[in-house]
Amino acid sequence: MKSCHVMEVPFVFGITDQPTGQFFTGGGAGAGRLSAQVRAAWTGFARGAVPAAEGWPTWRPYREDARATLLIAAETVASDDPEATRRLLWEGVI
């Protein structure tokens, strides 16, 4: 379902193996692995640490000149300004 509203919920609460979680994530081992990573990152953040998980790249602090972004997926990657074209399209509109 790509990035719909509440997409993170099955991953955050570890319910990717439940019917509702499977509806949003497809279920399976990959979804379960990603759920464990998301929960580790959120827990670390709640404890005051940098959001991180085993297997994830280092995620630099956000600065407007670089716009470091963590794209969380089966293969999580760090990218600078990954939606630059879209962002620039809206610049000055709002």
Gaussian input, Z-matrix of N, CA and C with variables (Angstrom, degrees):
# hf/3-21g

backbone

0 1
 N
 C     1     B1
 C     2     B2     1     A1
 N     3     B3     2     A2     1     D1
 C     4     B4     3     A3     2     D2
 C     5     B5     4     A4     3     D3
 N     6     B6     5     A5     4     D4
 C     7     B7     6     A6     5     D5
 C     8     B8     7     A7     6     D6
 N     9     B9     8     A8     7     D7
 C    10    B10     9     A9     8     D8
 C    11    B11    10    A10     9     D9
 N    12    B12    11    A11    10    D10
 C    13    B13    12    A12    11    D11
 C    14    B14    13    A13    12    D12
 N    15    B15    14    A14    13    D13
 C    16    B16    15    A15    14    D14
 C    17    B17    16    A16    15    D15
 N    18    B18    17    A17    16    D16
 C    19    B19    18    A18    17    D17
 C    20    B20    19    A19    18    D18
 N    21    B21    20    A20    19    D19
 C    22    B22    21    A21    20    D20
 C    23    B23    22    A22    21    D21
 N    24    B24    23    A23    22    D22
 C    25    B25    24    A24    23    D23
 C    26    B26    25    A25    24    D24
 N    27    B27    26    A26    25    D25
 C    28    B28    27    A27    26    D26
 C    29    B29    28    A28    27    D27
 N    30    B30    29    A29    28    D28
 C    31    B31    30    A30    29    D29
 C    32    B32    31    A31    30    D30
 N    33    B33    32    A32    31    D31
 C    34    B34    33    A33    32    D32
 C    35    B35    34    A34    33    D33
 N    36    B36    35    A35    34    D34
 C    37    B37    36    A36    35    D35
 C    38    B38    37    A37    36    D36
 N    39    B39    38    A38    37    D37
 C    40    B40    39    A39    38    D38
 C    41    B41    40    A40    39    D39
 N    42    B42    41    A41    40    D40
 C    43    B43    42    A42    41    D41
 C    44    B44    43    A43    42    D42
 N    45    B45    44    A44    43    D43
 C    46    B46    45    A45    44    D44
 C    47    B47    46    A46    45    D45
 N    48    B48    47    A47    46    D46
 C    49    B49    48    A48    47    D47
 C    50    B50    49    A49    48    D48
 N    51    B51    50    A50    49    D49
 C    52    B52    51    A51    50    D50
 C    53    B53    52    A52    51    D51
 N    54    B54    53    A53    52    D52
 C    55    B55    54    A54    53    D53
 C    56    B56    55    A55    54    D54
 N    57    B57    56    A56    55    D55
 C    58    B58    57    A57    56    D56
 C    59    B59    58    A58    57    D57
 N    60    B60    59    A59    58    D58
 C    61    B61    60    A60    59    D59
 C    62    B62    61    A61    60    D60
 N    63    B63    62    A62    61    D61
 C    64    B64    63    A63    62    D62
 C    65    B65    64    A64    63    D63
 N    66    B66    65    A65    64    D64
 C    67    B67    66    A66    65    D65
 C    68    B68    67    A67    66    D66
 N    69    B69    68    A68    67    D67
 C    70    B70    69    A69    68    D68
 C    71    B71    70    A70    69    D69
 N    72    B72    71    A71    70    D70
 C    73    B73    72    A72    71    D71
 C    74    B74    73    A73    72    D72
 N    75    B75    74    A74    73    D73
 C    76    B76    75    A75    74    D74
 C    77    B77    76    A76    75    D75
 N    78    B78    77    A77    76    D76
 C    79    B79    78    A78    77    D77
 C    80    B80    79    A79    78    D78
 N    81    B81    80    A80    79    D79
 C    82    B82    81    A81    80    D80
 C    83    B83    82    A82    81    D81
 N    84    B84    83    A83    82    D82
 C    85    B85    84    A84    83    D83
 C    86    B86    85    A85    84    D84
 N    87    B87    86    A86    85    D85
 C    88    B88    87    A87    86    D86
 C    89    B89    88    A88    87    D87
 N    90    B90    89    A89    88    D88
 C    91    B91    90    A90    89    D89
 C    92    B92    91    A91    90    D90
 N    93    B93    92    A92    91    D91
 C    94    B94    93    A93    92    D92
 C    95    B95    94    A94    93    D93
 N    96    B96    95    A95    94    D94
 C    97    B97    96    A96    95    D95
 C    98    B98    97    A97    96    D96
 N    99    B99    98    A98    97    D97
 C   100   B100    99    A99    98    D98
 C   101   B101   100   A100    99    D99
 N   102   B102   101   A101   100   D100
 C   103   B103   102   A102   101   D101
 C   104   B104   103   A103   102   D102
 N   105   B105   104   A104   103   D103
 C   106   B106   105   A105   104   D104
 C   107   B107   106   A106   105   D105
 N   108   B108   107   A107   106   D106
 C   109   B109   108   A108   107   D107
 C   110   B110   109   A109   108   D108
 N   111   B111   110   A110   109   D109
 C   112   B112   111   A111   110   D110
 C   113   B113   112   A112   111   D111
 N   114   B114   113   A113   112   D112
 C   115   B115   114   A114   113   D113
 C   116   B116   115   A115   114   D114
 N   117   B117   116   A116   115   D115
 C   118   B118   117   A117   116   D116
 C   119   B119   118   A118   117   D117
 N   120   B120   119   A119   118   D118
 C   121   B121   120   A120   119   D119
 C   122   B122   121   A121   120   D120
 N   123   B123   122   A122   121   D121
 C   124   B124   123   A123   122   D122
 C   125   B125   124   A124   123   D123
 N   126   B126   125   A125   124   D124
 C   127   B127   126   A126   125   D125
 C   128   B128   127   A127   126   D126
 N   129   B129   128   A128   127   D127
 C   130   B130   129   A129   128   D128
 C   131   B131   130   A130   129   D129
 N   132   B132   131   A131   130   D130
 C   133   B133   132   A132   131   D131
 C   134   B134   133   A133   132   D132
 N   135   B135   134   A134   133   D133
 C   136   B136   135   A135   134   D134
 C   137   B137   136   A136   135   D135
 N   138   B138   137   A137   136   D136
 C   139   B139   138   A138   137   D137
 C   140   B140   139   A139   138   D138
 N   141   B141   140   A140   139   D139
 C   142   B142   141   A141   140   D140
 C   143   B143   142   A142   141   D141
 N   144   B144   143   A143   142   D142
 C   145   B145   144   A144   143   D143
 C   146   B146   145   A145   144   D144
 N   147   B147   146   A146   145   D145
 C   148   B148   147   A147   146   D146
 C   149   B149   148   A148   147   D147
 N   150   B150   149   A149   148   D148
 C   151   B151   150   A150   149   D149
 C   152   B152   151   A151   150   D150
 N   153   B153   152   A152   151   D151
 C   154   B154   153   A153   152   D152
 C   155   B155   154   A154   153   D153
 N   156   B156   155   A155   154   D154
 C   157   B157   156   A156   155   D155
 C   158   B158   157   A157   156   D156
 N   159   B159   158   A158   157   D157
 C   160   B160   159   A159   158   D158
 C   161   B161   160   A160   159   D159
 N   162   B162   161   A161   160   D160
 C   163   B163   162   A162   161   D161
 C   164   B164   163   A163   162   D162
 N   165   B165   164   A164   163   D163
 C   166   B166   165   A165   164   D164
 C   167   B167   166   A166   165   D165
 N   168   B168   167   A167   166   D166
 C   169   B169   168   A168   167   D167
 C   170   B170   169   A169   168   D168
 N   171   B171   170   A170   169   D169
 C   172   B172   171   A171   170   D170
 C   173   B173   172   A172   171   D171
 N   174   B174   173   A173   172   D172
 C   175   B175   174   A174   173   D173
 C   176   B176   175   A175   174   D174
 N   177   B177   176   A176   175   D175
 C   178   B178   177   A177   176   D176
 C   179   B179   178   A178   177   D177
 N   180   B180   179   A179   178   D178
 C   181   B181   180   A180   179   D179
 C   182   B182   181   A181   180   D180
 N   183   B183   182   A182   181   D181
 C   184   B184   183   A183   182   D182
 C   185   B185   184   A184   183   D183
 N   186   B186   185   A185   184   D184
 C   187   B187   186   A186   185   D185
 C   188   B188   187   A187   186   D186
 N   189   B189   188   A188   187   D187
 C   190   B190   189   A189   188   D188
 C   191   B191   190   A190   189   D189
 N   192   B192   191   A191   190   D190
 C   193   B193   192   A192   191   D191
 C   194   B194   193   A193   192   D192
 N   195   B195   194   A194   193   D193
 C   196   B196   195   A195   194   D194
 C   197   B197   196   A196   195   D195
 N   198   B198   197   A197   196   D196
 C   199   B199   198   A198   197   D197
 C   200   B200   199   A199   198   D198
 N   201   B201   200   A200   199   D199
 C   202   B202   201   A201   200   D200
 C   203   B203   202   A202   201   D201
 N   204   B204   203   A203   202   D202
 C   205   B205   204   A204   203   D203
 C   206   B206   205   A205   204   D204
 N   207   B207   206   A206   205   D205
 C   208   B208   207   A207   206   D206
 C   209   B209   208   A208   207   D207
 N   210   B210   209   A209   208   D208
 C   211   B211   210   A210   209   D209
 C   212   B212   211   A211   210   D210
 N   213   B213   212   A212   211   D211
 C   214   B214   213   A213   212   D212
 C   215   B215   214   A214   213   D213
 N   216   B216   215   A215   214   D214
 C   217   B217   216   A216   215   D215
 C   218   B218   217   A217   216   D216
 N   219   B219   218   A218   217   D217
 C   220   B220   219   A219   218   D218
 C   221   B221   220   A220   219   D219
 N   222   B222   221   A221   220   D220
 C   223   B223   222   A222   221   D221
 C   224   B224   223   A223   222   D222
 N   225   B225   224   A224   223   D223
 C   226   B226   225   A225   224   D224
 C   227   B227   226   A226   225   D225
 N   228   B228   227   A227   226   D226
 C   229   B229   228   A228   227   D227
 C   230   B230   229   A229   228   D228
 N   231   B231   230   A230   229   D229
 C   232   B232   231   A231   230   D230
 C   233   B233   232   A232   231   D231
 N   234   B234   233   A233   232   D232
 C   235   B235   234   A234   233   D233
 C   236   B236   235   A235   234   D234
 N   237   B237   236   A236   235   D235
 C   238   B238   237   A237   236   D236
 C   239   B239   238   A238   237   D237
 N   240   B240   239   A239   238   D238
 C   241   B241   240   A240   239   D239
 C   242   B242   241   A241   240   D240
 N   243   B243   242   A242   241   D241
 C   244   B244   243   A243   242   D242
 C   245   B245   244   A244   243   D243
 N   246   B246   245   A245   244   D244
 C   247   B247   246   A246   245   D245
 C   248   B248   247   A247   246   D246
 N   249   B249   248   A248   247   D247
 C   250   B250   249   A249   248   D248
 C   251   B251   250   A250   249   D249
 N   252   B252   251   A251   250   D250
 C   253   B253   252   A252   251   D251
 C   254   B254   253   A253   252   D252
 N   255   B255   254   A254   253   D253
 C   256   B256   255   A255   254   D254
 C   257   B257   256   A256   255   D255
 N   258   B258   257   A257   256   D256
 C   259   B259   258   A258   257   D257
 C   260   B260   259   A259   258   D258
 N   261   B261   260   A260   259   D259
 C   262   B262   261   A261   260   D260
 C   263   B263   262   A262   261   D261
 N   264   B264   263   A263   262   D262
 C   265   B265   264   A264   263   D263
 C   266   B266   265   A265   264   D264
 N   267   B267   266   A266   265   D265
 C   268   B268   267   A267   266   D266
 C   269   B269   268   A268   267   D267
 N   270   B270   269   A269   268   D268
 C   271   B271   270   A270   269   D269
 C   272   B272   271   A271   270   D270
 N   273   B273   272   A272   271   D271
 C   274   B274   273   A273   272   D272
 C   275   B275   274   A274   273   D273
 N   276   B276   275   A275   274   D274
 C   277   B277   276   A276   275   D275
 C   278   B278   277   A277   276   D276
 N   279   B279   278   A278   277   D277
 C   280   B280   279   A279   278   D278
 C   281   B281   280   A280   279   D279

   B1=1.4544
   B2=1.5224
   B3=1.2886
   B4=1.4648
   B5=1.5212
   B6=1.3155
   B7=1.4741
   B8=1.5201
   B9=1.3077
   B10=1.4638
   B11=1.5288
   B12=1.3025
   B13=1.4629
   B14=1.5331
   B15=1.2854
   B16=1.4696
   B17=1.5287
   B18=1.3026
   B19=1.4655
   B20=1.5202
   B21=1.3353
   B22=1.4643
   B23=1.5252
   B24=1.3162
   B25=1.4606
   B26=1.5381
   B27=1.3341
   B28=1.4631
   B29=1.5331
   B30=1.3216
   B31=1.4581
   B32=1.5248
   B33=1.3199
   B34=1.4687
   B35=1.5257
   B36=1.3215
   B37=1.4604
   B38=1.5285
   B39=1.3320
   B40=1.4602
   B41=1.5133
   B42=1.3310
   B43=1.4666
   B44=1.5261
   B45=1.3259
   B46=1.4682
   B47=1.5265
   B48=1.3431
   B49=1.4655
   B50=1.5324
   B51=1.3220
   B52=1.4636
   B53=1.5266
   B54=1.3479
   B55=1.4715
   B56=1.5322
   B57=1.3306
   B58=1.4715
   B59=1.5186
   B60=1.3177
   B61=1.4587
   B62=1.5143
   B63=1.3213
   B64=1.4655
   B65=1.5257
   B66=1.3286
   B67=1.4623
   B68=1.5280
   B69=1.3365
   B70=1.4572
   B71=1.5243
   B72=1.3348
   B73=1.4622
   B74=1.5157
   B75=1.3200
   B76=1.4558
   B77=1.5184
   B78=1.3351
   B79=1.4586
   B80=1.5196
   B81=1.3072
   B82=1.4544
   B83=1.5154
   B84=1.3263
   B85=1.4662
   B86=1.5265
   B87=1.3322
   B88=1.4672
   B89=1.5147
   B90=1.3208
   B91=1.4638
   B92=1.5236
   B93=1.3136
   B94=1.4556
   B95=1.5227
   B96=1.3338
   B97=1.4717
   B98=1.5257
   B99=1.3238
   B100=1.4582
   B101=1.5284
   B102=1.3202
   B103=1.4625
   B104=1.5250
   B105=1.3165
   B106=1.4678
   B107=1.5278
   B108=1.3264
   B109=1.4667
   B110=1.5273
   B111=1.3150
   B112=1.4716
   B113=1.5266
   B114=1.3252
   B115=1.4659
   B116=1.5224
   B117=1.3243
   B118=1.4699
   B119=1.5253
   B120=1.3245
   B121=1.4652
   B122=1.5274
   B123=1.3188
   B124=1.4729
   B125=1.5238
   B126=1.3135
   B127=1.4612
   B128=1.5243
   B129=1.3311
   B130=1.4661
   B131=1.5192
   B132=1.3069
   B133=1.4620
   B134=1.5270
   B135=1.3402
   B136=1.4678
   B137=1.5296
   B138=1.3250
   B139=1.4661
   B140=1.5304
   B141=1.3234
   B142=1.4611
   B143=1.5066
   B144=1.3104
   B145=1.4632
   B146=1.5356
   B147=1.3046
   B148=1.4612
   B149=1.5263
   B150=1.3352
   B151=1.4619
   B152=1.5316
   B153=1.3133
   B154=1.4583
   B155=1.5176
   B156=1.3289
   B157=1.4583
   B158=1.5175
   B159=1.3182
   B160=1.4545
   B161=1.5236
   B162=1.3059
   B163=1.4642
   B164=1.5184
   B165=1.3165
   B166=1.4682
   B167=1.5181
   B168=1.3241
   B169=1.4644
   B170=1.5343
   B171=1.3103
   B172=1.4595
   B173=1.5234
   B174=1.3011
   B175=1.4570
   B176=1.5137
   B177=1.3203
   B178=1.4685
   B179=1.5250
   B180=1.3285
   B181=1.4623
   B182=1.5376
   B183=1.3064
   B184=1.4632
   B185=1.5209
   B186=1.3217
   B187=1.4688
   B188=1.5197
   B189=1.3054
   B190=1.4580
   B191=1.5306
   B192=1.3283
   B193=1.4664
   B194=1.5342
   B195=1.3353
   B196=1.4649
   B197=1.5297
   B198=1.3375
   B199=1.4665
   B200=1.5326
   B201=1.3446
   B202=1.4644
   B203=1.5267
   B204=1.3237
   B205=1.4513
   B206=1.5202
   B207=1.3146
   B208=1.4595
   B209=1.5207
   B210=1.3200
   B211=1.4638
   B212=1.5225
   B213=1.3271
   B214=1.4553
   B215=1.5198
   B216=1.3410
   B217=1.4599
   B218=1.5305
   B219=1.3284
   B220=1.4675
   B221=1.5294
   B222=1.2960
   B223=1.4692
   B224=1.5248
   B225=1.3176
   B226=1.4601
   B227=1.5241
   B228=1.3370
   B229=1.4571
   B230=1.5279
   B231=1.3183
   B232=1.4629
   B233=1.5183
   B234=1.3142
   B235=1.4606
   B236=1.5263
   B237=1.3063
   B238=1.4621
   B239=1.5220
   B240=1.3199
   B241=1.4667
   B242=1.5322
   B243=1.3375
   B244=1.4614
   B245=1.5246
   B246=1.3072
   B247=1.4672
   B248=1.5275
   B249=1.3173
   B250=1.4661
   B251=1.5280
   B252=1.3017
   B253=1.4620
   B254=1.5192
   B255=1.3203
   B256=1.4614
   B257=1.5178
   B258=1.3338
   B259=1.4671
   B260=1.5233
   B261=1.3333
   B262=1.4601
   B263=1.5240
   B264=1.3158
   B265=1.4573
   B266=1.5295
   B267=1.3504
   B268=1.4519
   B269=1.5352
   B270=1.3116
   B271=1.4558
   B272=1.5403
   B273=1.2742
   B274=1.4580
   B275=1.5146
   B276=1.3351
   B277=1.4617
   B278=1.5175
   B279=1.3039
   B280=1.4705
   B281=1.5068
   A1=111.51
   A2=117.27
   A3=122.85
   A4=110.94
   A5=118.85
   A6=121.98
   A7=112.26
   A8=116.95
   A9=119.33
   A10=110.58
   A11=115.29
   A12=122.30
   A13=109.19
   A14=118.37
   A15=128.94
   A16=113.67
   A17=118.71
   A18=122.12
   A19=112.34
   A20=116.80
   A21=120.31
   A22=112.86
   A23=118.56
   A24=121.88
   A25=113.29
   A26=120.79
   A27=118.80
   A28=112.88
   A29=116.81
   A30=120.63
   A31=111.22
   A32=117.41
   A33=122.53
   A34=111.18
   A35=117.67
   A36=120.77
   A37=113.32
   A38=117.21
   A39=120.62
   A40=114.83
   A41=117.13
   A42=120.20
   A43=112.13
   A44=116.92
   A45=119.88
   A46=112.40
   A47=117.27
   A48=121.18
   A49=112.56
   A50=117.58
   A51=122.84
   A52=109.30
   A53=118.45
   A54=119.96
   A55=114.17
   A56=117.90
   A57=119.34
   A58=110.72
   A59=116.71
   A60=120.52
   A61=111.73
   A62=117.17
   A63=120.92
   A64=111.21
   A65=116.81
   A66=120.83
   A67=110.45
   A68=116.60
   A69=120.94
   A70=113.10
   A71=117.84
   A72=120.14
   A73=114.90
   A74=116.89
   A75=120.11
   A76=112.55
   A77=116.34
   A78=120.66
   A79=111.95
   A80=116.35
   A81=122.35
   A82=113.71
   A83=114.17
   A84=121.41
   A85=112.07
   A86=117.34
   A87=120.57
   A88=112.20
   A89=116.64
   A90=120.47
   A91=110.23
   A92=117.10
   A93=120.69
   A94=111.95
   A95=116.50
   A96=121.65
   A97=110.67
   A98=116.36
   A99=120.54
   A100=110.49
   A101=117.34
   A102=121.24
   A103=110.49
   A104=117.56
   A105=120.75
   A106=110.48
   A107=117.08
   A108=120.71
   A109=111.03
   A110=117.03
   A111=120.92
   A112=109.79
   A113=117.30
   A114=119.83
   A115=111.20
   A116=117.50
   A117=120.63
   A118=110.56
   A119=116.96
   A120=120.95
   A121=111.05
   A122=117.64
   A123=120.58
   A124=110.53
   A125=117.47
   A126=120.99
   A127=110.67
   A128=116.21
   A129=120.09
   A130=111.56
   A131=116.33
   A132=120.86
   A133=110.58
   A134=116.92
   A135=120.95
   A136=111.07
   A137=116.36
   A138=121.11
   A139=112.29
   A140=116.65
   A141=120.78
   A142=115.02
   A143=117.92
   A144=121.81
   A145=110.32
   A146=115.37
   A147=121.19
   A148=107.35
   A149=118.77
   A150=119.51
   A151=109.64
   A152=116.69
   A153=121.27
   A154=109.48
   A155=115.23
   A156=121.28
   A157=108.23
   A158=116.02
   A159=120.77
   A160=109.48
   A161=115.98
   A162=120.89
   A163=114.23
   A164=117.12
   A165=120.34
   A166=110.49
   A167=117.05
   A168=119.84
   A169=110.95
   A170=115.57
   A171=120.45
   A172=108.31
   A173=116.16
   A174=122.15
   A175=107.79
   A176=115.30
   A177=120.58
   A178=111.22
   A179=117.13
   A180=120.35
   A181=110.48
   A182=115.74
   A183=121.29
   A184=110.68
   A185=114.73
   A186=122.24
   A187=105.83
   A188=116.68
   A189=120.04
   A190=112.70
   A191=117.75
   A192=119.28
   A193=112.75
   A194=118.53
   A195=120.71
   A196=112.27
   A197=117.04
   A198=123.28
   A199=112.39
   A200=115.59
   A201=120.72
   A202=109.92
   A203=116.03
   A204=122.73
   A205=108.99
   A206=117.32
   A207=121.94
   A208=107.68
   A209=116.10
   A210=122.05
   A211=107.23
   A212=115.72
   A213=122.16
   A214=109.39
   A215=115.05
   A216=121.89
   A217=107.77
   A218=116.60
   A219=120.30
   A220=109.96
   A221=117.08
   A222=123.32
   A223=106.41
   A224=117.74
   A225=122.30
   A226=109.62
   A227=115.84
   A228=121.03
   A229=110.13
   A230=115.03
   A231=121.47
   A232=106.76
   A233=116.15
   A234=120.61
   A235=109.19
   A236=116.08
   A237=120.66
   A238=109.61
   A239=115.45
   A240=123.23
   A241=112.62
   A242=117.92
   A243=120.09
   A244=115.36
   A245=118.04
   A246=121.25
   A247=110.60
   A248=116.50
   A249=121.24
   A250=112.03
   A251=117.68
   A252=120.63
   A253=110.95
   A254=116.97
   A255=121.44
   A256=111.52
   A257=116.11
   A258=121.36
   A259=110.28
   A260=116.83
   A261=120.89
   A262=111.97
   A263=117.37
   A264=121.28
   A265=110.94
   A266=116.86
   A267=121.73
   A268=112.84
   A269=116.98
   A270=119.57
   A271=110.54
   A272=117.03
   A273=121.21
   A274=113.41
   A275=119.06
   A276=121.52
   A277=109.86
   A278=115.66
   A279=119.87
   A280=110.10
   D1=9.56
   D2=-179.73
   D3=57.21
   D4=-127.17
   D5=-172.86
   D6=-113.03
   D7=60.01
   D8=179.76
   D9=-81.32
   D10=168.84
   D11=177.61
   D12=-57.50
   D13=138.74
   D14=-178.70
   D15=66.23
   D16=15.16
   D17=-179.49
   D18=-58.32
   D19=-31.25
   D20=-176.88
   D21=-75.55
   D22=-20.55
   D23=-172.02
   D24=-56.98
   D25=-49.49
   D26=179.33
   D27=-60.78
   D28=-33.70
   D29=179.30
   D30=-72.64
   D31=-43.97
   D32=-177.64
   D33=-66.61
   D34=-38.26
   D35=-176.47
   D36=-98.62
   D37=4.77
   D38=175.10
   D39=65.81
   D40=37.42
   D41=-177.84
   D42=-114.24
   D43=29.91
   D44=-179.42
   D45=-67.23
   D46=-14.79
   D47=178.67
   D48=-96.22
   D49=-0.69
   D50=178.24
   D51=-93.92
   D52=156.79
   D53=-177.00
   D54=-51.92
   D55=-46.49
   D56=179.92
   D57=-64.28
   D58=-43.24
   D59=178.48
   D60=-63.77
   D61=-39.59
   D62=178.50
   D63=-65.42
   D64=-34.54
   D65=178.50
   D66=-58.30
   D67=-42.84
   D68=-177.17
   D69=-84.11
   D70=-30.95
   D71=-170.38
   D72=-112.81
   D73=-16.79
   D74=-174.43
   D75=87.63
   D76=-11.65
   D77=179.08
   D78=67.75
   D79=-162.83
   D80=178.28
   D81=88.97
   D82=175.00
   D83=-176.33
   D84=-62.50
   D85=-39.10
   D86=-179.87
   D87=-62.59
   D88=-41.48
   D89=178.33
   D90=-66.81
   D91=-38.99
   D92=178.07
   D93=-64.42
   D94=-41.12
   D95=177.38
   D96=-62.76
   D97=-45.99
   D98=179.58
   D99=-64.23
   D100=-37.55
   D101=177.38
   D102=-61.00
   D103=-43.77
   D104=178.90
   D105=-62.29
   D106=-39.42
   D107=178.65
   D108=-66.86
   D109=-44.52
   D110=-179.77
   D111=-62.64
   D112=-43.61
   D113=179.82
   D114=-64.48
   D115=-38.21
   D116=177.19
   D117=-63.84
   D118=-43.10
   D119=-179.47
   D120=-66.17
   D121=-45.62
   D122=-179.65
   D123=-65.27
   D124=-41.06
   D125=179.09
   D126=-63.33
   D127=-44.95
   D128=177.45
   D129=-59.89
   D130=-43.80
   D131=179.36
   D132=-62.31
   D133=-43.33
   D134=179.78
   D135=-62.24
   D136=-28.04
   D137=179.45
   D138=-88.23
   D139=2.11
   D140=177.39
   D141=94.05
   D142=8.44
   D143=179.22
   D144=-94.74
   D145=171.38
   D146=174.21
   D147=-70.09
   D148=132.78
   D149=177.86
   D150=-62.18
   D151=117.00
   D152=-177.91
   D153=-151.90
   D154=160.10
   D155=176.64
   D156=-151.27
   D157=154.90
   D158=177.35
   D159=-57.81
   D160=131.16
   D161=-179.74
   D162=92.17
   D163=-8.26
   D164=179.28
   D165=-92.05
   D166=149.41
   D167=175.65
   D168=-73.16
   D169=164.17
   D170=175.13
   D171=-66.96
   D172=134.21
   D173=-177.91
   D174=-113.42
   D175=109.81
   D176=-179.13
   D177=-71.04
   D178=153.87
   D179=174.72
   D180=-58.31
   D181=147.72
   D182=-179.24
   D183=-72.87
   D184=132.22
   D185=170.97
   D186=-134.95
   D187=143.66
   D188=-176.06
   D189=-61.45
   D190=-31.03
   D191=-178.70
   D192=-74.75
   D193=-18.40
   D194=-179.58
   D195=-116.09
   D196=-34.01
   D197=179.37
   D198=56.02
   D199=49.17
   D200=178.98
   D201=-58.47
   D202=129.35
   D203=-175.33
   D204=-134.38
   D205=138.37
   D206=174.69
   D207=-101.19
   D208=118.51
   D209=179.32
   D210=-96.42
   D211=100.71
   D212=-173.55
   D213=-85.64
   D214=118.99
   D215=-178.66
   D216=-160.88
   D217=-171.29
   D218=178.29
   D219=-52.96
   D220=-39.15
   D221=173.15
   D222=-116.71
   D223=93.52
   D224=-177.58
   D225=-74.17
   D226=132.23
   D227=-179.59
   D228=-133.02
   D229=152.24
   D230=172.70
   D231=-98.59
   D232=137.85
   D233=-177.25
   D234=-145.76
   D235=145.24
   D236=175.17
   D237=-91.26
   D238=120.98
   D239=175.13
   D240=49.39
   D241=56.80
   D242=-174.48
   D243=-64.16
   D244=-21.82
   D245=179.87
   D246=-113.70
   D247=37.65
   D248=-176.17
   D249=-55.73
   D250=-44.41
   D251=-177.74
   D252=-61.13
   D253=-46.32
   D254=178.63
   D255=-64.70
   D256=-44.58
   D257=-179.71
   D258=-60.39
   D259=-45.36
   D260=-178.62
   D261=-67.25
   D262=-29.81
   D263=177.08
   D264=-59.88
   D265=-36.44
   D266=-177.61
   D267=-88.57
   D268=-11.15
   D269=-178.89
   D270=-60.02
   D271=127.10
   D272=179.28
   D273=88.22
   D274=-12.57
   D275=179.72
   D276=-78.05
   D277=-40.26
   D278=-175.66
   D279=-92.66

